[in-house]
Amino acid sequence: MTAISERVGISGFAVYVPPYRVDLRSWCGWTDSPWDKTQAVIGRSFRMRGPAQSVYTIAATAVMRLIEQYDIDPRRVGFLGLGTESSTDNSAGAVIIKGMVDEALEAQGRSRINRNCEVPEIKHACLGGIYSLKHALRYLALEQLDRCAIVVSADIAEYERGSSGEPTQGAGAVAMLVERNPKMLSVNLAHIGSASSYRAVDFRKPVLRNIIRGTLNCHFQDLPVFNGKYSTTCYLDETLHALDDMLRRMGTEPAQYYRELAAVFMHRPYHRMPESSFAMSYLFALGRNGVEGRAVLEQLCQSVEFDVGELIAEMKSQPDILQLVKDDNVDADAYPLSIRVLREFRASSDFAALITSKMSLGSEAMKDVGNVYCAALPAWLAAGMEDAWNRKLDLSGGQVLAVGYGSGDAAEALPMTVCEDWVEAAARIGFSTALSGYQDLNRSQYESLHDTGEADSLGAPEGGFVIDSIGNNANPNFSDDGIEYYRFVR
């Protein structure tokens, strides 16, 4: 039997985003929103699914690209996991993708994916893809046969027009090749940190809210219920707890570990949020770093005129975030002193050296992706590794931190090591290629596509899977009412 200590990790990435692009500068003109702030906090553009696309076609296209780009033998695939919060079938999940890919492979004269393949779909808001990755890593650590795994994270993020979430929409998928003796990023399963806590109204998608928007086979929008300030508080708190668990498992000195990291990637609902989360984590690490860390915090506290002892006491506290909801106080800060110090830290020269520099890889490219929920962290990892390859950086043996988060709440902190032969695998990612060839939507196209799922003068996707038809039979002899049928377009 394969030993659980054997190296497992990621050997490849493939990305697919729909060609339908909303330029945020144009969107700011349509909505009278400030472009400078939107660009700095959120990004430059986002993608939307087309009329003949669903989360399943988007995911299957990314999987097909992964198989082709990395010349994967489909017969070796023993695990095909889907992480999404955009699924529209409450029975089948990843097996839908397997069916599409099998037909396309067979049409090319290639073997289908292994019949003895696990096909789970995993849902937990934006963390479903990382949970699926973690399952794949465990699968390989225990699998006796020569197998690999494919994990695909895919989502369609839609918000009501006029809401604060509107500019943070997006659609896309990232497929990951997961192997023993990986070629790009090695993951130590024993050191992964976890955290979870129920948050009630952080970010939810109650079906009852959305079902009244249409009937079967009509355009269905899975619009979320969310509370922006509270969601930020939840994100910061849960990632802090996951990182604390990871550092405890690693037995390392927190601040020193953070300083030595080659790169940091975190769940990315929009551009600014992961910077704030990692910076807060670093400040908390200083709070546990004895005299040296206390001295740094004391200097920051002097600027905001409160005692460092109060700050460290707050960092050691365990605030009940759900109580903010019960007290009808969702706009309150759970760590008010830490937030004030964070603002001061952001203005310092150390912030660029310790925070933004470690989060720079792939960051520019991600400003044109938008919020893709489960696919956000995998997309940033893919963009970052391709960016490092383009820059010809020497990352071999470097330590990388990846932190996933899903509202509701849960977080996972994955310490990774860049493999010695990562360059060849990174050269195949094709992230920038995946973002090319887009069609900028005008205002009427955007609003129509958002509200109805249709828009005039849209070009068809140039390749990948599309919805060919939707069944409408509902009789005792044969029923396929509402079931999608797919077609692969070369």
N, C-alpha and C positions, 0 to 999 in steps of 0.2 A: 504493500500500500504506500502511496505517496505520503511523505511526512509533511505535517502541517507547517514546518519551518521552511519548506522549500520556497524560493522566491516567486512571488506572483505580482502581476502588475499590468500596465498598459503598454501595448506595442504599436498602436496606431489610432488615428482619428480620421473620420470623414464627416463633412459638413454639408447640409443642404438647407438653404433658405429660399422661400418663394421669390420670384422675380418682381413682385409688386411692392414697390418702395414708396414710403412717405418721407419726404425731405422735411426735417423738423424746422428748418428756416422758413419754408413755405407754409408749414402748418402754423407757425407763430403768426404769420401774416393773416391767415384765415381766421384765427381765433383771438387775435390781438394779445398775444402772449409775448413776454420779453425774450428775444432770441439769445442775448448774451447769457442770461441766467439759465435758460433751457440748455444751451450748448455746454455750459460749465458743469451743470448738475446732472444732466440726463444723457446727452449725446447729440448725434447729428441726424440719424434717421432710424426708421424701423421698417420691418416687412409685414405684409399681410397675406393670408392664404387666398388663393384664387377660387373661382366658382367651382372648379372641378377638383378641388383639393380638400383633404381632411387630415387630421393628425396621423392617420394610418398611412396615407400616401406619402406624406412628408417624411415619416419615420422610415418607411420601406425604401425610399429613394436614397436616404443616407446610408442604410445598410447595404444596398446594392453598390453604392460608391465605395464603401469600405472593402467589400469583397474584391472589387475590381482593382482598387488602388494598391492593396496589399497582397493581391494574388492569393487569397485565402481558399483553401480546399474546403468546400462546404461540408464535406463528409466529416471533417474534424470538429465541426461546431456542435458542441453538446449542451450549450446553454444560450438561449436567445432571450434576453430580458428587455422589457419596455418600461421606462419610467415616464409617466405623464400624469397630468391632471386635466387633460383635454379629451379623454376618451369618450366616445359617444355610444359605445356598446357595453352594457353592464353584464355581459356574459363572457365574450371572447376578448382577448387582448393581443399579446405578442404573437399568438398563432395566426392572426389576420396578416401580420407582416410576413411571417414565415410562408404563408400561402402565396402571397404576391411574389416574394423573392423566388420561391421554388418554381413558379410558372415562368418567370423571366429567365432564370438559369437554364431551365429545360429547353426553352425556346432558343437559347444560344448553344445548345448542345452540351451543356455542363451538368454536373451532378447536382441534385437537390441537396438542401441542408439535411444533415443526419436525421433519420426517422426517430432515433432515440435521443431527442433533444428536448430539454426543459424549456417551456415557453411562458414564464410568469410575467404578469403586468403588476407593477408596484406603484401605489399611489400614496403620496403624502406631500401635497402641495409641491413646492419647488425642490423637495429633497428626494422625490421618487427615483430620479436617475442615479443619485449617489447611493441610495439604498440598494438599487438594482446592481450597481457596480460592486458594492460590498458583498452581495449575495454571489455574484460571479466569482469574486476573489476566493470566497469560502468554498465554492463549488470546485474550483481548480485545485485548491490546497488539499482537498480530500479525494479528488477523482483519481482512479487508478489507471485509466486508459489515456492514450494520446489524444487529448481533446483541447480545444480552445473555446472561448466564450465571446459572444457579441452582446454588448449592452447599447441600447439606443435610447437616448433621452430626447423627447419631442414634445412640443407644446405650442399652443396658440393662445396668446395673451390678448384679451380684449377687455376694454373698459368703456363705460358709457361716455359718449361725447359730452364734453363740458365738465367732466370730473377731473380731479387732480391726477388721476392715473392715466388719463388719455394719452399723454406723450410717451408713456412707458409701455406701449403695446409692442407686439412682436410675434413672429412665427418662425419656427425652424426646428431642425433636428441635428443631433450629433451622435454618430455611431462610434463606439470604441471597441477595438480588438484587445481582448484580455487574455493573457497567456501566463504559463509558468515560464520562468527564465525570460522575463519581458525584455523588450528591446528599447523602451523609451523611459518609462517611469516605474520604479519598483515600490511596492506598498508593503509596509510592515503591518500585517493584520493585528498583531498583538498590541500595537500602540495606537490604534484608531480610538479616538475619543467620541463619546456619545452623550447626548442630553435630550430630554423631552419634557414638556410640561403643557398642560391644557390652557389655552388662552381665550377661548370663547369667541370673541368678535374681532380678533386680529385680522384675519383674511379668510373668508368662507365662501362656498358656492352652494348654498342650499338649493336643491332641485326645485323645491316648491316655489322659490322666487322666480325661476326662469321658465318653468313649464307653461306659465300663462302667456308667454310671449309668442307662442305659436302652437300649431298642432303637428301631428306626425308628418314628417317629410318637409316641413317648412324650415326656413332659415332659423336655426337655433343658436342663440348666443348664451354662452355660459358666463355671464357677467358676475363678477365677485361683489360681495359685501366686504368693505374694508374700512379701516380707520387709520389714516396715514401716520399721525404722530404716535399712536399706540403701536402700530406695526413696527415702526423704527425702534421703539423701546424693546419690543419683543425680540427683534432681530439681534440687537446688541446684547441683551441678557442671555439668550440661548446660545449664541456663539461663544460668549465668555465661559459658560458652563461646559460646553463641549471641549474647548481648548484646555480648560483646567483639568478635565478628565484625561485628555491626551498627554499633557505634561506630567501628570501624576504617573501615568503608565510608563512614560519614557524615563522618569526619574532624573530629569534634566533641570538645570537652572533656567527659569523661563525667559528672563530678559536676555541672557546670553544666547539662548537658542534663537530667539527672534532676530537678534543682531547678525547671527551667522547665516541666516537663511539666504539662499540664492534668489528665490522668488516666492511670492505669495499670491494665491488665487482664491477668491471667495465668491460665494453666491452674489450675483450682480443684478439686482432689480433695476438699477440705473447706475450711472458712472460714479457718483460721489459716495454711495452707501458703503461699499466694501472698504474704502479708505478710512471712513469713520470707525468701522467695526475693528479693523486691524489696529488702528491707532489706540482705540480704547483698550484693546487686549494688551498692547504694549505698556500702557500706563498702569494697568492692573498688575502686570508682571513686575514693574518697578516697585510697586507696593509690597511685593513679596521678596524683594531683592536686598533686604537688610539696610545697612547704613548707606551704601552706595546709591541704591534706588531711592531711598528716602530723601537724599540730598537733591537729586534731580527733581523730585516732586515738590520739595520745599521751595525750590527756586520758582517753579511754575505757580505755586500757591501764593507766593508773595505778590505776584502781579494781580491776582484776583482777590487778595486781601482776606484769606482765611487760613486757619491753621492746618498744617499737613496732617496732624493727628486726626482731625475730623475727616479728612479725605480718606486716609487709610482705614479708619473705622467703617466708613461707608463701603469701601471696597471689600471689606470682610463680611459685610452684612448679606442677608439673604432676603431681598425684598419680594413680597408676594405680588407679582405682576397682575394676576387675575383679580386681586382685591381692588385694583384701579377701576375695573369694570363694575364691580359690585358697589363701589363708592361713587359711580358716575363721574369719574375723574380720569378719563382716558388720555387727556392731554398733559397729564403730569409726567415729570421725569422720575424714573425709578432710582436713578443715580444723579441727582442734581449737581452735586459738587464735582463729580467726575466729568459731567458734560461741560461745566464751566472751564475746568482745566483742559479738557480736550480742545475747546475753542482756542485757548491760549497756546496750546501745543501746536495746533495747526498753523499758527502764525510764526512759529519759530523756524530757524534754519535746520534744526534736527529733524523736523517733520519730513522734509524732502529727502534727507539722507537715510532716514530709518524707515519711512513708510512709503512714500510715492515711488522712490527708486526701486523698491522691492516689488512694487505692483505695476511697473511700467511695461513689462513684456506683454505684448498683445493688447494693451489697453486702448491704443488709438483705433485699431481695427474693430474693437468691440463697440465703439461709439456708433457704428453703422449696423449693428445687429438688433438693438432693441432688447426688450425684456422677453426672454424665451423660457421663463420659468425653469422647468427641470433641465433644460439644455443650456442654461446660462453659465453654470460653472464648467461643464465639459467644453463649451464653446470657448471660454476664456483660456482654459488649459491648451486647447488646440491652437488658438491664436498665439498664445505665448510661446509654445514650443516652435511653431513656424517662425515667429519673430526672432527667436534666439538663433535658429538656423540661418535666417536671412542675414543676421548681424555677425554670423560666424563666431558666436560666443563659446567659450570653453566651459560648458556646464557639467561635464562628466564628473560624477560623484557628488555633485552639489545637492544640498538639501532643499526641498520644495514643500511648501505647506498648501494644502487645498482644504477649504472649509465650505461645506454645503449647509444649506438652511432651508427649511420648509415651514411656512406659516402654520400656526395651530397649536404648538410649536415643536420643532425638533431640529437638531443640528448634528453634524458629523465632522470631525476634524481628522484629516488623513495626512500623516507625515509621509513624504515620498522622497525617493532618491533618484536622481537622474542616472540612467544606465550609461555604461561606457560607450556603447555603440548606438546612442540615441540619434545621431546625425542622419543616418540613412533613413530611419523610420520617420523622422520629422520632415524630411525632404518630400515625403509622399502625402502630407496632410492636405495641401491644396486649399487652405482657408481663404486666401485672397482670391483665388479662382472662383470659389463658391459664391463670393460676394459680387462678382462681376456679372455683366449682362442683365442689368435690372431695367425696369420700366418705372419712371417716376409718375406717380398718380397726381392728377389735378384734383382740385377740391371736390368737384361733383363725383368723380370716380371714387375718391376716398370715402366720401359720405355714403354713397350708394353701396359700395362694397362692405362698408362697416355695418350699415343698417339692414341690407337685404341679402348680402352674399353675392350680388351681381353688380356689374358695372359695364358701361359701354366701352367699346374699342380696346378691350384688354387682349393682348397677345397671349397665345397658349404657352404653357411651360415648354421649354425647348427639349427637355428630357426628364425621365423619371416616371413615376407612377401617377395616374390620374383616375378619378372616378369615372367609369364608363357609363354606368347607369345605376338606378336605384329601383329595387323591386317594389312592385305594388300589388302582388297577388296575395289574396287573403281568402282562401277557401279550403275546405276539408282535404282536398287532394294534394294541393301544393301551396305553401305559403312562404313568401319571401318579403313581406311588406316592410319597407324601410331598410332593407339590407343592401349595402353598397357592393357593386361589382367593379372590378378594377382593370386597368389596361396599362401596360408598360410602353412608354414612348422612348425610342432611341434618339 
